[in-house]
C-alpha cells in the first residue's frame, strides 16, 4: 500500500521512539486474538502519550485524533481523557460542526462520528483491508459532508455520513493526485490542498471544482483562511503560499525553513503561527504576510495546532501534548 508522504514522515518520527506498546495500560485480554480486537482503540495509561495526527475545537473542548484509533479530549487544555472509539484504524483528520457533532476519518476508508462532543464514537464507514486512506474530512452542515484522500479519492455524503458515494472532483492528472487537506472559507469557498502544488477550488461549497496549479513542486499539507479573508497553504520542505483573491492566484512566501509544515492557526490578536517537523515554528505579526522562523529546543515533530486563549496547544506525532 502506498501512503501520502505526510503519513510516511510522521511514521518515521514515531519509529524514533520506543514501541507504543510500552505506553499501553495492562488490561485483561489485551494483546490476545479476541474477535473484537479491531473494534476498539487500545487503552492508554497516559492519554497525553497518544501519537496525534490532527486536532480540532468543539465549543470549549479540544479533540485530537491519531494512530491506533486514539481520540483524546480536554476541556481545559491540560487534563486529557481518552474517548471510547470502536476502531484501531489510524485517524488522520477530525472536524466538528458544533460543540457536539463531529466526524473523524483515516485509514481503511474509516469514518467515525460523535454526537456528544467526542466522548463516544460510532463507525459510519470502514473498508478494512482495502487501499483507502482518507486524509481530510469536512461538513457543510449536519447532512452534507466531504472526505478526501490518496489517489484523488473523494467521498460525499448527504445524510450525515450514514452513506457515502465516490466522485471525481476534477478530471485529468490533477484528479488523481493525493488530496491532503480541506480548507473551508467564507461564502461557499472550499479548497482541497493536494500534492505537486495543486489546489482544488470550489466557490459553491463543493458542488463544482477546478484545479489551480501553483509553482510549488511539493505537496500542500495544511491551510487556513485568515480573518481578513486571505488564505495560507503550507507543506513539504517549508513551502508557504498566500492568496488574497480567494484562491485564484498564489504567491510564495519566504518561510526560512526546509522543514515540512503541518498546521496553521491564527490568534485573536491577528498573529499567525505555522508549525511543522523538527520543532519548526513560523510566527507572523502582520496577519500572515511575512514570517520569522523559530526552532523549538526539543525539536518535536509537531503535527497539529489549536489556538487557545491561554496559549497554543500543539500535538506531536511522537506522543506528547505541548502547550506553548
N, C-alpha and C positions, 0 to 999 in steps of 0.2 A: 504494500500500500504506500502511495506517495502522499506526503503531507506538505502543506504550505511551509515555507521557510520559517515563519514565525513560530510554529509549533516545534520544529526541529531545533531552533535556537533555544527555546525555553527548556526543551528536554535535555539539551546539553548542559544547561545551567543546573538542572536538577541532578544530573549524573555526578556533579562535583561533590555532592553531599553523601552522607551515609544513607543506606536504603531507608525508604519511607516506613517500612515495616517496623523500624525501631521506634517510631513515634506513635504507633497504634497501641491503644489500651488492650490489655489481655481481656478476652471475653469468651465465655463458653461457646465452643463450636467454631470460633474464628479460625480461618485457615483450613477448615475441613471442606470436603466436597459436598456441601449441602445443596439441595436443589435450588434454593433461593440466593445463592452466593452473589449473583449479579443483580439481585433485586434490592440491594441496599448498599449505601456507601459504608466503608469501614468506619468504625467508631474511633475518634481521635481522643487521646488522653488530654491533649492540649490543642484546642481548636485553632489557635493562632499559628500553629505549625503546619496548617494545610497549605500545600502549594497552590497559589491562586493565579488565575489567568485573566479574570475580568471582575468588575465591581460596579455597583450602581446604588443610587439612593431610592428609597421607598418612603416618602414622607420624611420623618426624622430618623429613619433606620438606614443603616448601611448593610448591603448584602454583597457578599463576594463568593465567586464560584471558581472551581478549579479541577485538579486531577482527581481520579477515582470517584467522581460524582460528589466531591466535597462542596457543601454550601455552608457558610458561616455568616452570622449576622450580629449586629451590635446596635444598641440604641444610644450609646454614649461615646462610641469610638474607642473605647478602652477594653471593655469586657465583651468577649465574643462567645456565642453559643453555636454549636453545630446543629444544623437543621436535619430533619428526617427526610431523606432523599431515596427514592426507590430505584436507583441505578448506580452502576460504577463506571459509566462512560465518562471520560474526561469532558468537562464543561468549559467552553471557550467564550461564552457570551451570556450576558444577563440584561434584561430590560424590564423596567417597571412603569406601568401606566399611571399608577397612583400609589397610595400607601399600602394597599392590599393586593392588587392584582399584578402579577409578574410572570415572566417566562424566561427560561434559560435553554441554551442549545449547545450541542457539542458533537463528539464523535458518534459513529454508528447512526447518523441521522437523527440523533436523540433530541427531543424537545420535551421539557417538563414545565409544569405550571404550578402556581400557588395563588390562593385567594385569601391567605391570612398573613400577608406581609413577609413571606419567606420562611415561616416556621415549619410548614409541611408542604410537600410537593407531590404531584401525581404525574405519571408518564403519559404524554399525549401521542408521542411518536417515537418509534425505536426500530432501527433496521440493523440489528446486531449481525455482524459478520459481513456486512456489505461495505463497499468502498465509498462511504459518505461521511465527510467531515464538514459540519456546519460551523462557520466562524463568526457569524453575527446574526442577531435577531432583533426585530423592531415591530411595534404595533402602533397603528394609527389610532385605534380605539379598541374597545373590548372585543370586537369581531374580526377586524381586518389586520392581518399581520404578514410579515415577510421574513424569511430566513435565507441566508446565502452562505456559500462555502466553496469548496475546492472544485476546479474544472468548470466554473460557470454555473454550479448548482444553485438554483433559486427555487424556493418553495413559497407558495401563497396559501393563506387560509382566510376564509370569510365567516368562520364560525368559532372564533376564539381559540383555534388550534386543535379542535376535535378532528378535523380532516385537513389534509394538505394536498396541493397539486403542484407539479413541477411546471415551470415556464422558462422560456428563453428570454432574458431581459433585452439583449441586443444580438444581432446577427454577426457572423464573421468571427475572426480570431479574438476580438475583444470579448465576445460572448462565451469563450471557452477558458478564459483566464480565472485564476483563483480570486474569489471575491472575499475580502478580508475584514471589512468593517462597514457598518451602516452609519451615516452621519445625517441626522434629521435637521432640517432648517425650518424657517418660518414660511407661511403662505404656500404650503404644499411642496416646498423644496425637499428633495431627498437625494443623498449621494451614496454611492457604494464605492468605497476605496478598494482598488484591485492591484494586482501585480503589474509589473512592467510599466509603471507610471500611468496606468489607466484609471479614469474616474467615470463611473456611470452616473448619469444625471437625469433626474425626473423633476418636473415642476408641477406635477399633478398627483402628488402623494403616491407615486409608484405605479400609476396606470400605464404610462408610456415612458420609454427610456431612450437616451442616446449616449454614445461613448465619446468622452473627451480625452484626447491623448496629450499628456504633458511631455516636457522634455526630460522628465525623470526616467531613468532606466531601471530603477529598482521598484520594489513593492511598497505601496502605502499600507501602513498597519493601523493607523488611528487618525481621528479627526475630530473637529468640533466647530460649531457655529458660535461666534462670539457675540457679545452684547450689541455691538454696532452693526451686526449683520455680515461682517467679514467671515471668511472661512479659513481654517488651517488644516492641513494634512501633513502627517509625518510618517516616516517609515525607515526602511533599510538604509544603513550607512549614514544615518543622521540627516537624511534629506527632509527638508521642511519647505512647504509651499503654501502660498497665501492667495486668496481670491477676494476681490472686492465687488464682483459683478455676479454673485450668486452661482459661482462655479463654472462660468463660461470660459474664463481665462485664468491662468495660474502663473504666479511669479515665484521664483526660487528665492528663499531667504537663507542667509548665512547662519548656520547653526553652531559652528565652531567645534563640531564633533563628527566622527565617523561611526559612532555607536548608534545602533538602531533605536528608534523611538517607538514607544508602546502606548503612550497615553498623553492626552492634552486636557487641561482644565483651566477655566477662568475663575478668578476670585471676585468677591463683591466689590473690591476697590478697582476692578478693571485689569489688574495684573494677570499674567498668564504664565502657567508652568507646564512644560513638557517633560516627560520622564522617559527613561529608556534603560538599556542594558549597561552593565559595568558601572552602575552608580551615576549615570548621566542625568543631569537636571539642567533644563534650559529655563531661564527666567526672563520675562518681558515686563517692563514697566510702562510701555506705550501701547498697550492694547493689542499686542501680537505683531507689531510692525518690525521689531528687532529684538534679538535675544542675546543674553550673555550666558556663558556655559559655566556650570559648577559641577564638580565631581564629588560625589559622596565619599567620605573616607572609608566606609565599609564596602564600597563598590558592589552593592546589591543590584541584582538584575530586577529592576522594578517593572512590573507588568501592568499595573493599574493604579489610577489615582482618583480619589474622591475628595473634593474640597469641602471642608467643614469650617464653621466659624472660629474654632479654636486651633486650626491648623490642618494641613492636608493629611489624609490617610493614604499611605502608599503600600501597596501589596507586592510581594516578591514571589517569583517562581520557586525560590528555594525555601519557602515555607515560613517566612517571617512577615508579620504585620508591622509596618513602620509608620509612626506619626511624626510629622515634621511641620 
